[in-house]
């Protein structure tokens, strides 16, 4: 592998991994810049966790190369662990230890001196809003507080690179907001963050996104540029029965895609000036009243379905 440029902190080339006859990852190339939040987006089974585990040096690729902070992960997986912190979906907190005791345990695990551990623990707990709970058992924390404690434990040794595998799944909206505030502050300090997420609103917050499907990166760019690359124009159709509307609209001339989004239907069309009157006539002919059609700004879920062709939600 050629030497990585100074501003590239993670570089993969031709990364591949199979489990038996299943190809989990197929020739993945990534160049992740220092200090960015790089998001992996895709349905279950797309390969997000497999990529994370290979970047962390936990899983060996079948083929390809990985450089993390200048370290060849395939040849020297042990060394990369001093630069990287990996927070899997089920982070290993010890339920019978307090918040402070968990932090001290992970500090010992990473070889952090007592002096640095004390100073950094207070700083991290304050940033996560956990100082008032430092003597509480981990088993008595809410789901959101456990995730924040997991992040704090992952940061105790001041890693340059943070790998987060769906870190806010099942976490309440307030805790998710707090979690992201911590991530933003880490990015400002130069930490490189790679995360996978099931939440499309979180994907919008990333510096760049890799859209994954069947072990391949189909598209990779900033959220804004991905939206600009989406073919067609997006309409939002609101009405009393969105599922019926979706069924009526799907397959109509000029309709490039249909996605049910809560109480409305997102419809991607080739020519809105032509298709809006056609849809209005369709609804009138079916006796549907109250349906309202308006232009809409695409979200990442719309973009994913349009560019990759796989629906991540219904």
C-alpha positions in Angstrom: 0.0 0.0 0.0 1.3 3.5 -0.8 1.8 5.9 2.0 -1.4 7.8 3.0 -1.5 11.5 2.6 -1.1 13.5 5.8 -4.8 14.5 5.9 -6.1 10.9 5.4 -6.3 9.0 8.7 -8.1 5.9 7.4 -7.4 4.3 4.0 -8.8 1.0 2.7 -8.1 -0.5 -0.6 -9.9 -3.5 -2.0 -11.2 -4.5 1.4 -13.1 -7.8 1.2 -14.4 -10.3 3.7 -16.6 -13.4 3.4 -18.2 -15.7 6.0 -18.5 -19.1 4.5 -20.2 -18.6 1.1 -21.5 -15.1 2.0 -19.5 -12.2 0.7 -20.0 -9.6 3.5 -17.7 -7.0 2.1 -16.7 -6.6 -1.5 -13.6 -4.5 -2.5 -14.4 -1.5 -0.3 -12.2 1.6 -0.9 -12.4 4.4 1.6 -10.3 7.5 2.3 -11.4 9.1 5.6 -10.0 12.5 6.5 -8.7 13.5 9.9 -11.3 15.3 12.0 -14.4 14.3 9.9 -17.5 12.4 11.0 -17.8 9.6 8.4 -21.1 7.8 8.3 -21.8 4.2 7.1 -25.5 3.9 6.1 -27.2 0.8 4.9 -29.8 -1.8 5.8 -29.0 -4.8 8.2 -26.6 -7.1 6.5 -25.0 -4.4 4.3 -21.6 -4.9 6.0 -21.4 -1.9 8.4 -20.3 -3.9 11.4 -17.9 -6.0 9.4 -16.1 -2.9 8.2 -16.0 -1.5 11.8 -14.4 -4.7 13.1 -11.8 -4.8 10.4 -10.9 -1.1 11.0 -10.5 -1.9 14.7 -8.2 -4.8 14.0 -10.6 -7.3 15.5 -11.4 -9.0 12.2 -8.9 -9.9 9.5 -9.9 -9.2 5.9 -9.7 -11.9 3.3 -8.2 -9.4 0.9 -7.2 -5.8 0.7 -5.3 -3.3 2.8 -6.1 -1.0 5.7 -4.1 1.9 7.0 -5.3 3.6 10.2 -3.3 6.5 11.5 -0.3 5.3 9.4 -0.4 1.8 10.8 -0.9 -1.2 8.5 -3.8 -2.9 10.4 -3.5 -6.2 8.6 0.2 -6.6 9.6 0.1 -5.0 13.0 -3.4 -5.1 14.4 -2.2 -4.8 18.0 -0.5 -1.4 17.5 -3.7 0.2 16.1 -5.5 -0.4 19.3 -3.6 2.4 21.0 -4.9 4.9 18.4 -8.5 3.6 18.0 -11.4 3.2 20.3 -14.2 0.9 19.1 -17.7 1.1 20.6 -19.7 -1.9 19.4 -23.5 -2.0 19.5 -23.4 -3.8 22.8 -20.6 -2.0 24.7 -19.3 -4.0 27.7 -20.2 -1.9 30.7 -20.1 -3.7 34.0 -23.5 -3.4 35.5 -22.3 -4.1 39.1 -19.8 -1.3 39.0 -20.5 2.4 39.4 -20.1 5.0 36.7 -16.7 6.0 38.2 -15.6 2.4 38.7 -16.4 1.6 35.0 -14.3 4.5 33.9 -11.4 3.5 36.2 -11.6 -0.1 34.9 -11.3 1.1 31.3 -8.5 3.5 32.2 -6.6 0.6 33.6 -7.3 -1.5 30.6 -5.9 1.2 28.3 -2.9 1.9 30.5 -3.9 5.4 31.5 -2.0 6.8 34.5 -4.0 7.4 37.7 -3.4 11.2 37.5 -4.5 11.4 33.8 -7.5 9.1 34.6 -8.8 11.3 37.4 -8.5 14.5 35.4 -9.9 13.0 32.2 -12.8 11.2 34.0 -14.1 14.4 35.5 -13.8 16.3 32.2 -15.6 13.5 30.2 -18.3 13.0 32.8 -19.0 16.7 32.9 -19.3 16.8 29.1 -21.7 13.9 29.1 -23.8 15.3 31.9 -23.0 12.3 34.1 -21.1 14.0 37.0 -24.2 13.9 39.3 -24.5 10.1 38.6 -20.8 9.1 39.1 -21.6 6.9 42.2 -24.6 5.2 40.6 -24.4 1.6 39.5 -24.4 1.2 35.7 -27.3 -1.2 36.0 -29.4 1.7 37.4 -28.7 4.1 34.4 -31.2 4.7 31.7 -30.5 3.4 28.2 -29.3 6.8 27.0 -27.1 7.3 30.0 -25.5 3.9 29.5 -24.7 4.8 25.9 -23.1 8.1 27.0 -21.1 6.2 29.7 -20.0 3.7 27.0 -18.7 6.6 24.9 -17.0 8.2 27.9 -15.2 4.8 28.7 -14.2 4.6 25.0 -12.6 8.0 25.2 -10.7 7.6 28.5 -7.4 7.0 26.7 -7.9 10.0 24.3 -8.0 8.0 21.1 -7.3 9.8 17.7 -10.0 7.7 16.0 -13.4 6.7 17.3 -15.4 3.8 15.7 -19.1 3.8 16.7 -21.4 1.0 15.6 -25.0 2.3 15.7 -24.3 4.1 19.0 -27.7 5.6 19.6 -30.0 2.7 18.6 -32.9 2.6 21.1 -31.8 5.8 22.8 -34.3 8.6 23.6 -34.2 11.8 21.5 -32.7 14.0 24.3 -29.9 11.6 25.0 -29.2 11.3 21.2 -28.9 15.1 21.0 -26.5 15.1 24.0 -24.5 12.3 22.4 -24.1 14.2 19.2 -23.1 17.3 21.1 -20.2 15.3 22.4 -19.3 14.0 19.0 -19.2 17.6 17.6 -16.8 18.7 20.3 -14.6 15.7 19.6 -14.5 16.5 15.9 -13.5 20.1 16.8 -10.5 18.7 18.7 -9.4 16.7 15.7 -10.8 13.3 16.5 -11.8 11.2 13.5 -15.2 9.6 13.9 -16.5 6.7 11.9 -20.1 5.6 12.8 -22.8 3.5 11.4 -26.4 4.6 12.1 -29.9 3.4 11.5 -31.3 6.9 11.9 -31.4 9.0 8.7 -31.6 12.3 10.6 -28.2 11.4 12.2 -26.8 10.6 8.8 -27.5 14.2 7.8 -25.1 15.3 10.5 -22.1 13.5 9.1 -19.4 15.2 7.1 -19.6 12.5 4.4 -21.6 9.3 4.0 -20.9 5.9 2.4 -24.1 4.3 1.1 -23.7 0.6 1.6 -25.6 -2.3 0.0 -24.7 -6.0 -0.2 -21.2 -5.3 1.0 -20.4 -2.6 -1.5 -20.1 1.2 -1.2 -22.5 2.4 -3.9 -22.1 6.1 -3.4 -19.9 8.2 -1.1 -20.1 12.0 -0.7 -21.4 14.8 1.5 -25.1 14.6 2.4 -25.7 17.7 0.3 -24.0 16.4 -2.8 -25.7 13.1 -2.5 -29.1 14.9 -2.5 -28.0 16.9 -5.5 -27.2 13.6 -7.3 -30.6 12.2 -6.7 -32.4 11.9 -10.1 -35.8 13.5 -10.5 -37.8 15.8 -8.2 -39.4 15.0 -4.9 -43.0 15.5 -4.1 -44.8 15.0 -0.7 -48.4 13.7 -0.9 -50.4 14.1 2.3 -53.8 12.6 2.7 -56.2 10.6 5.0 -54.8 7.2 3.9 -51.1 7.3 2.9 -50.9 3.6 2.2 -53.7 3.7 -0.3 -52.1 6.8 -1.9 -48.8 4.9 -2.2 -50.5 1.9 -3.9 -52.3 4.2 -6.4 -49.1 6.2 -7.2 -46.7 3.4 -7.6 -46.0 2.4 -11.2 -47.7 5.5 -12.7 -46.0 7.1 -15.7 -43.2 9.4 -14.7 -43.1 8.1 -11.1 -39.5 7.1 -10.4 -40.0 6.0 -6.8 -42.5 6.0 -3.9 -41.6 5.9 -0.2 -44.1 5.9 2.7 -42.8 8.4 5.3 -45.2 8.4 8.3 -48.3 10.3 7.5 -47.3 11.2 3.9 -45.9 9.7 0.8 -42.7 10.8 -0.9 -42.9 10.5 -4.6 -40.0 11.0 -6.9 -41.0 12.1 -10.4 -39.3 13.0 -13.7 -41.3 16.3 -14.3 -43.3 17.8 -11.4 -45.0 20.4 -13.6 -46.5 17.5 -15.7 -47.0 14.9 -13.0 -48.7 17.0 -10.3 -51.8 17.6 -12.4 -51.8 13.9 -13.4 -51.8 12.8 -9.8 -54.5 15.3 -8.9 -56.7 13.9 -11.7 -55.9 10.4 -10.5 -57.1 11.2 -6.9 -60.2 13.0 -8.2 -61.1 10.0 -10.4 -60.8 7.7 -7.4 -63.0 9.9 -5.3 -60.1 10.8 -3.0 -60.5 14.2 -1.3 -58.1 16.0 1.0 -54.9 14.8 -0.7 -52.4 17.7 -0.9 -49.3 17.6 -3.1 -46.3 19.8 -2.5 -42.6 20.0 -3.3 -40.3 18.5 -0.8 -36.6 18.5 0.1 -35.1 15.0 -0.1 -33.8 13.4 3.1 -31.0 10.8 3.2 -33.6 8.0 3.1 -35.0 9.4 -0.1 -31.5 9.6 -1.5 -30.6 6.1 -0.4 -33.7 4.6 -2.1 -33.1 6.6 -5.2 -29.4 5.9 -5.6 -29.1 2.4 -4.2 -32.6 1.1 -4.9 -33.2 -0.5 -1.5 -35.8 0.7 0.9 -34.6 1.0 4.5 -37.9 1.8 6.1 -41.6 1.4 5.3 
